[in-house]
Amino acid sequence: MKKSQIDLSLYLVTEESLELENLIKIMSQSIAGGVSIVQLREKSTSSLSFYKKAAALKQVLSELSTPLIINDRVDIAIAVGAEGIHIGQDDLPLSVVKQMVPREMIIGVSVSSMEEALEAERNGADYLGVGSIFPTKTKQDATLMSIRDLEEICRSVSIPAVAIGGINAENISNLSDKGLAGAAVVSAIMNAESPKRASRSLLNIIKNFT
């Protein structure tokens, strides 16, 4: 899948340490509901466990024609042939990551300020994860940013931007008309009674973003 073909509109970030069988079930249902891309995030697991989960997920997502993004771990992204890698401000520098990964691999960067956003674009990021927009239990130490700042970042960069942080069915409509390419969601889908229904509901709002 070419970089230009990757759809960031409904970007699912997985919760930590779920059993593989349960994770695959949620993935399949959420993709049926409209999730367009999946990021595997495993902060506290061993390298071997992360690799095994990533490899299994890559196989399933390939069958569903959905790209896999690996959070932080460049080595695992390369090892499983993921479509992309997502890095934060405390990870390896973007310039180094670009030298390590295949040219076709998409690279996303988390940013929480205009300065970080402009630097990421200048250094060759393919897309931005901007936030945290709303309070989130997933990352309790995240810096909150205003929706006004989010909008200014979207208008100031020429690469796609995805909002992240505490986004759910109740607050996602606040992000419309801000210039976003999509929204990254964790709990609102991962913990939903019906991931398929939750994904469809969120996507219906995202379609009106621009």
Backbone bond lengths (Angstrom), bond angles and torsions (degrees), N, CA, C in turn:
res aa  C-N    CA-C-N  psi(-1)  N-CA   C-N-CA  omega(-1)  CA-C   N-CA-C  phi
1 M - - - 1.454 - - 1.535 109.47 -
2 K 1.333 116.00 126.59 1.452 120.69 -179.95 1.532 110.91 -74.04
3 K 1.333 115.04 153.49 1.461 119.70 179.84 1.521 111.70 -53.92
4 S 1.319 115.96 -42.22 1.460 120.93 -176.58 1.523 112.94 -67.07
5 Q 1.327 116.33 -16.80 1.466 120.49 -178.56 1.529 112.76 -91.87
6 I 1.321 117.24 -8.64 1.464 120.01 -176.43 1.522 110.34 -76.26
7 D 1.319 114.99 127.40 1.462 123.60 -176.35 1.530 108.64 -99.19
8 L 1.325 116.71 117.12 1.467 122.18 -176.95 1.530 113.15 -96.86
9 S 1.317 117.88 6.58 1.463 119.98 -167.88 1.530 113.93 -59.65
10 L 1.335 118.26 -50.47 1.465 120.40 176.44 1.522 108.02 -121.60
11 Y 1.320 114.02 100.52 1.466 124.34 -167.52 1.523 107.71 -104.81
12 L 1.309 117.16 108.33 1.460 121.38 -177.77 1.516 111.04 -92.74
13 V 1.331 116.09 125.28 1.466 122.35 174.19 1.524 107.38 -105.85
14 T 1.320 116.76 127.42 1.463 119.81 -174.63 1.527 111.86 -75.59
15 E 1.314 115.06 154.65 1.459 121.13 172.48 1.520 109.65 -82.38
16 E 1.316 115.01 156.66 1.464 121.16 -175.75 1.524 113.09 -66.61
17 S 1.325 114.91 143.68 1.464 123.40 160.58 1.528 115.33 58.62
18 L 1.319 117.82 30.31 1.464 120.11 172.92 1.523 109.62 -76.22
19 E 1.329 115.99 146.06 1.458 119.69 173.20 1.522 109.08 -60.90
20 L 1.331 116.08 142.09 1.460 120.99 -174.62 1.523 112.37 -56.13
21 E 1.322 117.02 -44.47 1.464 120.32 -177.67 1.523 111.21 -59.58
22 N 1.330 116.22 -43.27 1.463 120.80 179.03 1.521 111.10 -68.55
23 L 1.323 115.92 -39.57 1.462 120.71 179.22 1.521 111.16 -61.79
24 I 1.310 117.08 -45.65 1.464 121.36 -179.89 1.529 110.78 -63.75
25 K 1.314 116.70 -38.38 1.466 121.04 178.35 1.525 110.39 -61.92
26 I 1.329 116.39 -46.86 1.464 120.52 179.42 1.527 110.70 -64.63
27 M 1.334 116.59 -42.84 1.468 120.92 178.87 1.534 111.03 -57.28
28 S 1.303 115.43 -49.84 1.468 120.31 -176.44 1.518 111.33 -61.45
29 Q 1.332 116.15 -42.50 1.465 119.85 -179.84 1.530 111.10 -68.21
30 S 1.324 116.51 -41.19 1.468 119.50 -177.65 1.523 111.42 -68.61
31 I 1.318 116.84 -36.90 1.470 120.31 177.40 1.525 110.35 -66.56
32 A 1.324 116.09 -37.28 1.474 119.76 175.51 1.523 110.91 -62.62
33 G 1.334 116.23 -26.58 1.462 120.61 178.78 1.516 114.37 -89.27
34 G 1.334 116.98 -7.76 1.463 119.22 175.05 1.509 116.97 126.62
35 V 1.344 118.71 -0.88 1.463 119.24 175.63 1.525 108.82 -58.87
36 S 1.345 116.47 132.80 1.472 120.49 -172.66 1.520 113.41 -106.02
37 I 1.355 117.17 -14.60 1.460 120.67 -176.39 1.530 107.36 -159.69
38 V 1.335 116.87 146.72 1.466 121.16 -176.30 1.526 109.79 -127.63
39 Q 1.331 115.81 130.98 1.465 121.26 173.54 1.528 109.05 -108.96
40 L 1.321 115.80 124.66 1.461 121.59 176.16 1.520 108.63 -90.95
41 R 1.334 114.96 118.73 1.459 120.31 -179.70 1.528 109.30 -119.78
42 E 1.307 116.44 120.62 1.466 122.39 179.69 1.523 107.84 -138.06
43 K 1.315 117.34 94.23 1.463 122.06 -175.55 1.528 112.71 -82.46
44 S 1.338 117.05 -30.55 1.464 119.62 -168.10 1.523 114.30 -115.02
45 T 1.325 117.95 4.51 1.463 120.30 -178.86 1.532 110.62 -92.21
46 S 1.316 116.24 165.86 1.465 120.44 177.66 1.520 110.61 -72.18
47 S 1.318 116.20 160.98 1.461 120.78 178.39 1.525 111.22 -59.98
48 L 1.317 116.63 -40.54 1.458 120.14 -178.76 1.519 111.14 -65.59
49 S 1.329 116.91 -44.48 1.466 120.34 179.45 1.530 111.04 -63.93
50 F 1.340 115.76 -42.01 1.463 120.81 178.47 1.529 109.32 -61.14
51 Y 1.308 116.68 -45.62 1.467 120.80 -179.32 1.534 111.04 -61.21
52 K 1.322 116.92 -47.77 1.471 120.67 -178.05 1.523 111.43 -61.65
53 K 1.335 115.60 -42.65 1.463 119.48 179.18 1.536 110.30 -66.23
54 A 1.331 116.34 -42.37 1.464 120.70 -179.81 1.527 111.43 -63.47
55 A 1.323 116.55 -42.27 1.469 120.37 -179.38 1.522 111.02 -64.27
56 A 1.333 116.27 -42.87 1.468 120.24 179.83 1.530 110.74 -66.64
57 L 1.326 115.54 -41.26 1.461 119.83 -179.53 1.520 111.03 -67.36
58 K 1.326 116.40 -38.11 1.464 120.70 179.32 1.521 110.50 -60.00
59 Q 1.314 116.94 -41.05 1.469 120.81 -179.75 1.529 110.66 -63.88
60 V 1.326 115.90 -45.91 1.463 120.25 -179.86 1.523 111.17 -64.67
61 L 1.331 116.64 -45.77 1.459 120.45 -177.94 1.525 112.27 -67.18
62 S 1.320 116.86 -32.80 1.470 120.13 176.27 1.526 110.12 -62.64
63 E 1.317 116.14 -41.06 1.469 120.46 177.98 1.523 111.52 -64.98
64 L 1.326 116.33 -27.15 1.462 121.59 -179.92 1.533 112.09 -97.25
65 S 1.348 116.17 7.92 1.471 122.52 179.23 1.528 112.47 53.95
66 T 1.327 114.99 41.55 1.466 121.09 -179.20 1.527 109.40 -122.63
67 P 1.328 118.01 126.83 1.464 120.17 -177.37 1.523 113.38 -70.23
68 L 1.339 115.01 146.54 1.455 122.98 177.36 1.524 109.68 -107.59
69 I 1.325 115.90 129.43 1.458 122.73 174.44 1.528 107.22 -111.81
70 I 1.321 116.94 135.40 1.456 121.11 176.69 1.526 109.10 -102.57
71 N 1.321 116.37 132.29 1.452 120.65 178.95 1.526 111.05 -83.29
72 D 1.311 116.30 127.03 1.477 125.09 171.56 1.526 115.86 72.38
73 R 1.327 117.75 -47.49 1.456 121.61 -165.98 1.524 112.81 -88.19
74 V 1.320 115.08 94.68 1.460 121.82 -179.13 1.528 110.37 -60.81
75 D 1.338 116.87 -40.26 1.463 120.37 -178.17 1.521 112.28 -61.17
76 I 1.332 116.54 -40.58 1.459 120.13 -179.52 1.528 110.84 -72.71
77 A 1.318 117.02 -38.15 1.472 120.37 177.00 1.523 110.57 -58.25
78 I 1.332 116.04 -44.37 1.464 120.72 178.95 1.527 110.63 -67.92
79 A 1.336 116.35 -42.46 1.462 120.79 -175.34 1.526 113.13 -62.42
80 V 1.338 117.10 -36.56 1.475 119.52 -176.91 1.525 112.25 -98.49
81 G 1.335 117.33 -0.72 1.461 119.79 -179.46 1.512 113.04 69.02
82 A 1.345 116.29 37.18 1.464 120.62 178.71 1.526 110.33 -64.28
83 E 1.322 114.81 156.27 1.470 119.23 178.92 1.521 111.76 -75.15
84 G 1.343 116.85 -19.67 1.454 117.50 -177.08 1.512 114.12 -160.52
85 I 1.320 113.87 170.80 1.461 123.51 177.60 1.523 107.22 -133.44
86 H 1.329 116.84 139.99 1.464 120.74 176.94 1.516 108.43 -120.85
87 I 1.329 115.90 127.53 1.461 120.26 -176.54 1.527 110.95 -122.32
88 G 1.350 114.26 153.67 1.451 120.69 177.22 1.518 111.46 -103.84
89 Q 1.311 115.22 -176.07 1.466 120.56 -177.08 1.527 112.53 -70.65
90 D 1.332 117.73 -19.58 1.463 121.26 -179.14 1.527 113.25 -102.81
91 D 1.329 116.46 6.48 1.468 120.46 179.12 1.528 110.19 -91.18
92 L 1.325 116.44 -172.64 1.458 120.01 176.60 1.527 110.34 -55.40
93 P 1.326 118.79 144.01 1.461 120.90 179.02 1.533 111.25 -59.44
94 L 1.319 115.20 144.97 1.462 121.00 179.93 1.528 111.90 -54.73
95 S 1.326 117.29 -40.98 1.464 120.41 -178.77 1.528 111.47 -61.18
96 V 1.321 116.83 -35.70 1.466 121.35 178.30 1.525 110.46 -72.58
97 V 1.342 116.16 -44.22 1.468 120.61 179.49 1.525 110.80 -58.34
98 K 1.341 116.70 -41.69 1.459 120.49 -179.28 1.531 111.95 -61.54
99 Q 1.323 116.42 -31.20 1.461 120.15 178.02 1.534 111.98 -74.52
100 M 1.323 116.36 -23.81 1.458 121.63 -174.03 1.529 113.87 -88.34
101 V 1.320 116.63 -36.52 1.464 120.24 -170.64 1.528 111.33 -94.63
102 P 1.334 116.92 158.78 1.467 120.09 174.91 1.529 111.13 -59.63
103 R 1.302 116.03 149.87 1.463 120.86 -175.57 1.529 112.57 -59.93
104 E 1.332 116.57 -30.37 1.465 119.65 -176.93 1.528 113.30 -80.78
105 M 1.344 117.73 -6.86 1.462 120.53 -177.86 1.524 109.98 -77.35
106 I 1.329 116.15 129.48 1.460 120.97 179.35 1.529 108.96 -77.64
107 I 1.330 116.15 141.39 1.462 121.07 -179.22 1.528 109.17 -124.22
108 G 1.328 114.90 121.52 1.457 121.23 176.05 1.515 110.62 -108.54
109 V 1.323 116.28 151.00 1.461 121.69 -178.24 1.526 109.16 -131.36
110 S 1.337 116.43 131.99 1.458 121.50 174.86 1.526 109.74 -78.25
111 V 1.316 116.15 131.92 1.465 120.88 178.60 1.522 109.50 -135.87
112 S 1.340 115.24 151.30 1.463 119.60 178.51 1.522 111.58 -133.98
113 S 1.328 116.18 14.84 1.465 120.38 177.36 1.520 109.80 -154.48
114 M 1.326 115.58 163.45 1.459 120.48 177.90 1.526 110.54 -62.17
115 E 1.324 116.29 -41.39 1.464 120.77 -179.19 1.529 110.97 -58.73
116 E 1.325 116.45 -46.93 1.466 120.61 179.84 1.523 110.94 -64.85
117 A 1.332 116.62 -38.47 1.466 120.85 -179.06 1.526 111.18 -64.32
118 L 1.327 116.46 -47.22 1.460 120.38 -178.95 1.529 111.38 -65.97
119 E 1.322 116.23 -37.52 1.460 119.74 178.54 1.524 111.07 -66.37
120 A 1.339 117.12 -41.74 1.465 121.02 179.28 1.527 110.87 -62.66
121 E 1.333 116.37 -42.37 1.466 119.64 178.05 1.525 110.59 -64.60
122 R 1.312 116.18 -43.61 1.462 121.36 -179.05 1.528 111.41 -61.60
123 N 1.320 116.26 -35.10 1.464 120.91 -177.90 1.522 114.11 -87.21
124 G 1.332 116.53 0.76 1.456 119.10 171.70 1.508 117.75 102.30
125 A 1.336 118.11 20.51 1.471 120.28 175.04 1.527 109.58 -63.31
126 D 1.328 115.78 147.44 1.473 120.28 177.86 1.522 112.05 -88.51
127 Y 1.340 116.35 -28.33 1.458 120.55 176.52 1.527 108.64 -157.13
128 L 1.327 116.18 164.94 1.456 122.28 179.80 1.526 110.46 -117.28
129 G 1.329 115.68 142.34 1.456 121.36 166.96 1.518 106.30 -104.68
130 V 1.332 117.25 113.30 1.464 121.38 -170.85 1.528 110.68 -108.34
131 G 1.312 116.91 126.16 1.455 119.81 179.15 1.523 111.56 165.41
132 S 1.300 115.39 -172.29 1.452 128.60 15.29 1.536 110.04 -86.67
133 I 1.335 116.27 133.96 1.457 121.58 -175.42 1.523 111.44 -83.34
134 F 1.315 116.68 -42.34 1.453 122.54 177.46 1.536 108.35 -125.37
135 P 1.336 117.78 158.65 1.467 119.61 177.00 1.529 110.60 -56.72
136 T 1.327 116.88 141.17 1.457 120.81 -177.68 1.519 111.08 -139.96
137 K 1.328 115.93 136.85 1.462 120.96 176.49 1.527 110.85 -75.49
138 T 1.330 116.47 -20.94 1.465 120.82 -177.87 1.527 111.40 -65.47
139 K 1.323 115.65 -35.83 1.464 120.32 -178.98 1.524 108.04 -139.94
140 Q 1.325 115.45 84.32 1.458 120.45 -170.04 1.524 113.37 -70.17
141 D 1.331 117.76 -19.01 1.459 120.16 178.69 1.525 112.46 -92.44
142 A 1.320 116.64 7.72 1.465 120.48 -177.27 1.531 111.07 -67.17
143 T 1.328 115.77 143.38 1.460 121.60 176.81 1.519 109.30 -81.99
144 L 1.329 116.47 125.55 1.461 119.87 178.72 1.524 109.84 -79.50
145 M 1.333 115.17 141.04 1.456 119.62 175.70 1.517 109.16 -126.05
146 S 1.307 116.51 154.67 1.463 120.36 -177.53 1.524 110.62 -78.39
147 I 1.306 115.04 156.50 1.462 119.86 177.13 1.525 110.27 -65.96
148 R 1.333 115.72 -29.46 1.476 119.36 176.50 1.532 110.43 -63.84
149 D 1.330 116.40 -42.98 1.471 120.28 177.90 1.530 110.69 -65.18
150 L 1.325 115.91 -38.42 1.465 120.57 176.38 1.522 110.58 -58.97
151 E 1.305 115.89 -46.63 1.469 120.91 -179.00 1.523 111.24 -63.15
152 E 1.328 116.83 -40.10 1.463 120.53 179.29 1.523 111.54 -64.24
153 I 1.335 116.58 -38.78 1.466 120.41 177.38 1.524 110.01 -63.66
154 C 1.330 116.60 -46.64 1.467 120.46 -179.52 1.523 111.92 -58.72
155 R 1.316 116.16 -36.24 1.465 120.56 -178.52 1.525 112.27 -78.64
156 S 1.333 116.51 -19.98 1.471 120.80 -173.85 1.519 113.76 -95.15
157 V 1.324 117.78 -13.65 1.463 120.79 -179.89 1.526 109.85 -114.32
158 S 1.318 115.57 157.08 1.464 120.07 -179.80 1.525 112.16 -103.85
159 I 1.350 116.79 -1.95 1.469 120.23 177.32 1.526 109.01 -97.93
160 P 1.337 117.39 157.80 1.464 119.93 -178.45 1.527 112.28 -62.37
161 A 1.321 115.58 146.28 1.464 121.90 176.86 1.524 109.35 -126.17
162 V 1.328 115.03 136.73 1.460 122.63 179.10 1.527 107.95 -118.73
163 A 1.317 117.17 129.74 1.465 120.63 177.57 1.521 109.34 -80.03
164 I 1.336 116.23 145.48 1.458 120.53 178.41 1.525 109.69 -144.65
165 G 1.329 115.54 150.50 1.451 120.80 175.02 1.510 113.18 117.44
166 G 1.324 117.10 98.81 1.456 121.74 173.00 1.513 115.45 66.80
167 I 1.316 118.01 20.96 1.472 121.20 -176.64 1.525 110.09 -78.60
168 N 1.330 115.59 130.07 1.464 120.76 178.68 1.523 110.05 -146.11
169 A 1.326 116.07 -177.60 1.467 121.00 -175.25 1.523 112.18 -63.72
170 E 1.336 117.08 -25.62 1.464 120.51 -177.20 1.527 112.58 -79.74
171 N 1.329 117.33 -31.47 1.472 118.11 -174.01 1.522 115.17 -113.18
172 I 1.326 117.91 -7.57 1.472 120.19 -172.94 1.529 112.87 -63.75
173 S 1.334 116.99 -29.23 1.472 118.91 -179.23 1.528 111.75 -66.00
174 N 1.351 118.04 -18.45 1.461 121.24 176.36 1.526 112.33 -67.41
175 L 1.337 115.88 -13.62 1.467 120.58 -176.63 1.530 113.14 -96.51
176 S 1.319 117.05 1.35 1.464 119.28 -178.80 1.528 110.63 -70.56
177 D 1.325 115.33 151.78 1.473 122.65 177.80 1.526 113.30 60.62
178 K 1.320 117.29 31.88 1.465 121.18 179.12 1.536 111.56 -109.76
179 G 1.329 116.66 0.22 1.457 120.35 178.73 1.519 114.36 87.83
180 L 1.326 116.89 15.02 1.466 121.00 -178.07 1.525 112.71 -77.58
181 A 1.328 114.91 149.04 1.469 120.60 172.79 1.517 111.06 -85.68
182 G 1.336 116.27 -17.08 1.453 119.39 -179.20 1.507 111.79 172.63
183 A 1.346 115.07 -172.03 1.458 121.60 179.46 1.522 109.19 -133.55
184 A 1.331 115.02 138.75 1.458 121.13 176.37 1.527 108.78 -98.75
185 V 1.316 115.39 129.59 1.461 121.34 -172.43 1.521 109.53 -127.99
186 V 1.328 116.27 142.15 1.465 120.66 175.95 1.528 108.30 -117.80
187 S 1.334 116.27 -87.18 1.465 122.21 -170.36 1.522 114.03 -60.69
188 A 1.329 117.00 -35.90 1.467 120.01 -175.64 1.522 112.31 -61.47
189 I 1.331 116.56 -21.74 1.467 120.98 175.14 1.524 110.83 -107.06
190 M 1.334 116.83 -47.79 1.462 120.22 -174.69 1.529 112.71 -61.45
191 N 1.335 117.15 -33.38 1.460 121.23 -178.08 1.519 113.40 -102.54
192 A 1.311 116.71 8.10 1.463 120.21 -178.17 1.527 111.30 -73.47
193 E 1.309 115.49 148.03 1.467 120.66 176.05 1.523 109.80 -61.20
194 S 1.330 115.76 -39.34 1.466 121.51 174.95 1.525 108.77 -127.34
195 P 1.328 118.61 98.39 1.468 120.34 178.23 1.525 112.70 -56.82
196 K 1.307 116.52 -33.89 1.464 120.15 179.84 1.526 110.71 -65.51
197 R 1.317 116.32 -48.18 1.465 120.77 -179.32 1.530 110.90 -66.50
198 A 1.331 116.80 -40.48 1.466 120.83 179.13 1.525 110.84 -62.98
199 S 1.326 116.53 -42.67 1.467 121.28 179.75 1.521 110.91 -63.99
200 R 1.311 115.95 -43.68 1.472 120.15 -178.51 1.520 110.34 -62.92
201 S 1.338 116.46 -41.80 1.461 121.24 -179.54 1.523 111.04 -63.76
202 L 1.332 116.89 -44.16 1.466 121.02 178.86 1.523 111.36 -65.18
203 L 1.323 116.75 -42.55 1.459 120.47 -177.89 1.522 111.61 -64.27
204 N 1.322 117.38 -36.52 1.456 120.63 178.69 1.533 111.49 -59.31
205 I 1.341 116.27 -33.73 1.471 119.82 177.73 1.528 110.16 -78.56
206 I 1.335 116.62 -41.24 1.468 121.12 -179.73 1.525 111.60 -59.93
207 K 1.314 117.20 -33.71 1.468 121.13 -179.92 1.527 111.66 -59.24
208 N 1.315 116.50 -21.76 1.468 120.76 -179.44 1.521 112.16 -99.26
209 F 1.344 117.59 12.07 1.462 120.90 -177.63 1.529 112.39 -62.97
210 T 1.338 116.33 -40.16 1.461 118.17 -173.70 1.519 111.97 -109.38
